[in-house]
């Protein structure tokens, strides 16, 4: 029979399994299996039952390689499910909390999109240097609440602010070509606008 230490391990694996499952869906949001909120919820509902350790082959492997009994497998699956659901509940609450923070800024971000669309780039010729630029939230105390919200939803594994606190997925910018000068000019004017609203951002640009 599984001891408490092993059960706690399965619960921990369940929490990590939730994170990896949601990360997969986020990074492949166009996939037809989970391109709507309803499909994503259904996938989460069935995730534990479909876990590779609890297929018929998985159960056989647990028995043959790790000497699990049928009772051990039931305990392991229950522990994995407990951990998975603990994370699911925590993230559901946290998602609502941080989305409410972002929603407060949406009117300003909509204005920023209008500013971006109005930028005149007609004198820029497409071509070298190729690259892109984006806005990210600076680390000012005034923006701590928004920064935490952006950090919560980021799919980046980097702790660097230019990746962790990007605004380009919230503020939709027009695209005119491959030349980095397009993005840089648009970002500069949007940055100036946002600073008038008390939102301090910087520009990160790079050459491909």
VENRAPE-V393238 format. One record per helix or strand of 3 or more residues. SS is the DSSP state (A for helix, B for strand). FROM is the first residue (numbers start at 1). LEN is the number of residues. If there is no record, write none. Layout:
SS:FROM:LEN  SS:FROM:LEN
This chain:
A:4:24  A:37:10  A:52:3  A:56:11  A:70:49  B:130:8  A:141:13  A:161:4  A:180:17  B:201:7
